[in-house]
Amino acid sequence: MKKTLALTLLAASFFAFVRPSATVTYQVDTHQSKIIWKGKKVTGEHYGNVSLSGGSLTATDGKLKGGSFETDLRTLTVTDLTDKDYNAKLVGHLKGDDFFAVEKHPVSKFVITRVTPLSGDQVTVAGKLTIKGITKDISFPATVKADAGKLTASAKIPVDRTQFDIKYRSANFFENLGDKAISNDFELDVTLVAPAASGAQARK
């Protein structure tokens, strides 16, 4: 009897300290989060903002496991040009068929398929990026921090626009462009701020 009681207490003590991992959903705050885009050409560069329209992240014990986010390309702006007419012209061109064809494809999306821990807060994120209805696999390094019921993820994501049928002034497809050539890659500087979803229950 004493032996059985001792084993029962030992087992209870063990399970009290060894708790199953809990997965929590974090809802992306579209107001605190931001995306800065940057595109380069032979004669310089342009940059601006685009707003997130939604997203969520999942983490187990504060470690990113999955998630997705969407951007509303209709909100795309240019912030490096002070001339209003030139600014409006460039924004209209970027939203047109030569680039993102926003009227036909107003939303782009990224879905995480794998997260590989590196060291500390550093991870490698792999996933599927959809632009203009075309989906491609990409991967990039990211920093993810969990603090006070909030997840913050940041990354600079290089994107080869030609994979998404954006070939305008690409030296890969047009000859003799000279100083009119535009780099195939553009960069997305992404910061996601995601508080734990209201009323979310940890899944064990």
N, C-alpha and C positions, 0 to 999 in steps of 0.2 A: 504494500500500500504506500509506504513512504517513498519507495523507489519510483512508483508510478507518478506520485505527486511531484517529486523532484523533476522528473522528465517533462511533465506538463508545464511546470514553472519555467524550465529552461527553454522550452519551445516558445512559450509566450513571450519571454524576454527577447529571444532572437527575432521574432517577427515584429516586435515593437520597434526594433531599430532598423530592420531591413524592410523598408517600405517599397512597394512597387512604384515604378516610374509613372509620372503623370504627364499627359500631353494636354497643353493649353492652347486655345485659339486666341490670336491677337488680331484685332480689327485695325486696318491701316487708317490713320487719321489723315484725310486728304488735305486738310488745312495746314497741318504741321509738316507733312511730307512734301518733298519737292524733287523736281527733275530739271536739270540744266542740260541743254543739248549744245554741242559744239561741232561745227563743220569747218573743214579747212580746204583752201584752194591754193593755187600757185602764188597768187598775189596777196594772200592774207587769210582771214578766217571770219566767221560769223558765229554768234551764239545767242541763246535766249532760253525761254522757259516753256514747259508744257505741263499741264495739270493732271494729276491722278484723278480717276473717276471712281476708284474703289480698289479693294484688295484685302487679303488676310494672310497671316502667317501662322504656322503651327510650330511649337517648340516643346521639347521634352526636357524637363529639369533645366529650363533656360537655354537649351541648345536648339538652334534652328533645325527643323526637319523638313518643312515643306511650305507651300503657299503659292500665291499668285497675286499679280496686280495688273490693273488696266490703266491706260492713259487715254485722255480725250484729246485727239489731235486737232480738234476744232479750236482748242485754247492756245495753240502754238503761237508764241510771240518771238520777236527779235529785239534784243536789248542793247546791242552794240551800235545801232544806227540812230543818230539823233534827228536826221532829216526825215520828216514825217512821210513825205511822198515816197522816198526811196525805201523807207521802212515798210510802208504798206505794200509797195510793189514786190519786195522780197517775200513778205509773209504770204501774199497771194500766190507767188510762184511756188513756194514750198508746199502750199496746200493744194496746188494744181496737179495735173496728171504727170508732169515731168518728175515730180517727187512723190508725195505721199497720197495723192488722190483722195483728199479728205472727204469730199462729198460722197464718194463711193465706199470709203473705208475709214470712218471717223474714229474707230477705236483700235488701239494696238494692245497686245496682251503678252505677259510673260508668266509661264507656269514652271515652278521648280520641280525637277524630277529627281535630283540627288544633291545632297550636301555632304561634302567631305571635310572633316575637321583638319586643321593644320596645327597651329599652336596659339594658345591664348584665345583671343576673340577672332582669330583669322580662320576663314573657311574658304573652300572652293565651291561655288554654286554652279550647277549644271541645270539646264532647262530648255524649254521650247519658247522661242520668241515668234510672235505673229505680227506681221506688218503687211498691209495691203492684201490680207487674206492668204498670205504665204507664211508657212511655219518652218522654221529652221532651228536646229540644235545649236546652242551656244554655251560657253562656260566662262567664268571669270572669278577672280578673287574678291572677297567681300569681308567686311568687318561687322560682326553682330554682337550687340551688348544687351543683356537683360538686367533691368534695374527697376525696383519699386513698381512691379506690375506692368512694366512697359518693355517692349522690344524695339531696339533701334538697329536698323541694318543700313549700311552704306557701301557703295561700290561705284567704280568708274568702269562702264561697260562699253567696250569697242564693238561697233556694229558695221559689218560690210554691207553697205546699202545695195550693192549690185545683186546680192542674194535675194533681195526682195523686189526685184524688177525696177530698181531706181538706177538707171544707167546714164542719166543726163550728164554730159561732159565727162564721162569716165574714159580714161586713156585705154582701158581694156577693150572698149567697144568703138571708139572713135579715134581717127588719126589726125595728126597735125593740129592738135588743140592748142599747143603752145602754152601761153600763160592763162588761157581760158579753162584749163583742166581743173577739175574738182576731185579731191581725194575720195577714194572709194569708201574709206572708213569715216564714220562720225562717232562721237562719244556721247554717252549718256551718263551724267553724274547724278546718281540716284541716292536719295536719303529717305528711308521709310521709317516713320515713327508710328508704332502700333501698340496702343494700350490693350490690356487683356479685355476681350469682348465682355460687355456688360451682361452679367448673369451667366457667363460661361461656366460650365462644369468641367473640371478636370476629368479626362478619361483615363482609367487605370487599366 
